[in-house]
Amino acid sequence: MPVMNMVNALNLALRQEMKKDNSVVVLGEDVGINGGVFRVTDGLLKLYGKKRVIDTPLAESGIIGASIGMAINGLRPVAEIQFSGFMYSTFDQIISHASRIRNRSRGRYSCPVVIRTPYSGGIKALEHHSESMEALYTHIPGIKVVIPSTPADAKGLLISAIRDPDPVIFLEPKRIYRAVKEYVQENEYIIPIGKARLVREGNQVSIICWGAMVRECERAVLQSGIDAEIIDLRSLKPFDVDLIIESVKKTRRVVVVHEAPKTNGFGAEIIATINENALLYLDAPPIRVTGFDSVIPLGKLEDVYLPNVERINKALQKVVSF
């Protein structure tokens, strides 16, 4: 098996699915000639031509609107939005049409569209380039939300997303695009959407995280000396309730870590689910380690805003010593 970073793995997934299925098309700003802003679509134009790799105007709402029309009419579009902070103008298309066309048509039509976008912080980018608004999308009925944390997972999850009959928002943590390398199978494979990954087994506390925070949590546990269990959700909608509850019943303590602002972040949904299903197993109140309730700052203060090893360790010590 070759060693790949996340960019390589995503590119391979797109190449394989486009070769396998002629209905798969890629569209977005600079995805063709330039190969995408982070080069995830590099080389696809040469392989599959301008009819299947489409450079679009600078119009995010138009990209998603066109993708929905393609999907309803039999194609499987993979649309790229250059940064997740540019997706807000697409909300009308996502909420009003993509998410509900199956219900609106009483099952006559589906909308197998994938919306790929680099998201979250860690590279000290400009405003609108480091957003972590994943919770907004999880609130939309009919939409799946996927966030890989490793190259191997990125490949398998993207293939699953492309083959899914319904809309999938695929958020790619850009700070680990090239920071993590691992062996990735060249043959095609899928990772089911909604199935979390048990990163590390432990007995003292369950850490629930996703995206770039998985690596931060691993680092924190190594430094803490605490026997922590780490769960990488991989997808937030649907999410793996069974694995979470099983873990919490074993460790009896919980820390949830995410980059997004604290208020109404997806960590709140996880803790509510734990309270509904395993409240009497808890030996301590759950703790959230998150971003702050503010716009993510520019580069100079980004490291202060994002959860880090020190903040995660402080939470672990607090919950274990409660």
C-alpha positions, 0 to 999 in steps of 0.5 A: 500500500502506498503512503498518502496524505489526505489530498492524495487520498481524496484525489484517488477516491475521485479518480476511481469513482469517475472511472467507475461511474460516468455519471460522476462529475466534478465542478467548482471554482478552479477545479479543472485547470488549476486542480482545486485550491488545495489540488484535490482535483489535480489531474482530473481534467486531463483524465476526464475532460471539460464535460466532467470536470467543470470550472465554474464562475465565482458563484457558490449559490450557482454551483450548488443550484446547478449541482442539484439540477444535475443530481435530480436528472441522473448525474452524481455531482461532486461540487467544491466550495473553495472554503467552507466560509463561502458556503453561506450563500448556498443555504437557500439551495441546500435547505429549500431544495437539496435536502427535501427533494426526495420528500417533495417528490414523494420519492420520485427524485433523489439528490445524490450531490456531494458538497466538498469544502475545506473547513476549520482553522489551523493555517492562519488564513484570512477571514471566512477561510477558517470557519467551523460551522458544522452544527448548522448543517446537522440541523437540516433534515435530509442532509448527511455531514461527514468529517474525515480525520485521516487519509484512509478514512477520507478516501473511504468516506468520500466514496461512500458519500459519492455513492449515497443517494442523498446529499452529503456535505463533506468537510475536509480539515485543511490543517491536516490535508498534508500534515498526516500521512499513512498507508492507504489501500489503492483498491476501492473501499468504503467506510459507512457513513454513521460509523465512528472509529475507536481511535484508542481504548481506555477506561477512565474517560471517553473523549469524543472528537472529530476532524483535526481535533482527533490528533490534538486529543491523541497528543493530549492523552499521551501527555496526560497519563490518563487512560482515556478512550478516544472516539473519532465520530467521522460523521456527525449526521448520522452519528454513532450513538451506540459506540458513544453510549457503550464507551460512556457506560464503561468509562463513566466520564466524558469530554467532547472536543471541537473547534466550533463555538461552544454555544449550540455546537455539536458537542451539546447534541452529543451530551444531550444524547448521553444524558438521555441514554446513560445519565445514571452511569456518569460519575462526573458532569460532561465537559466541552473543550471548544472554540469560543463564542466569537468569530475565529480570529485572524492568524495572530490569535488563532492559537488562542482560540483553537482547542489545544493539548493544554486545554484538553488536558485541563479538562481531562484532569478536571473530569477524572478528579471530580 
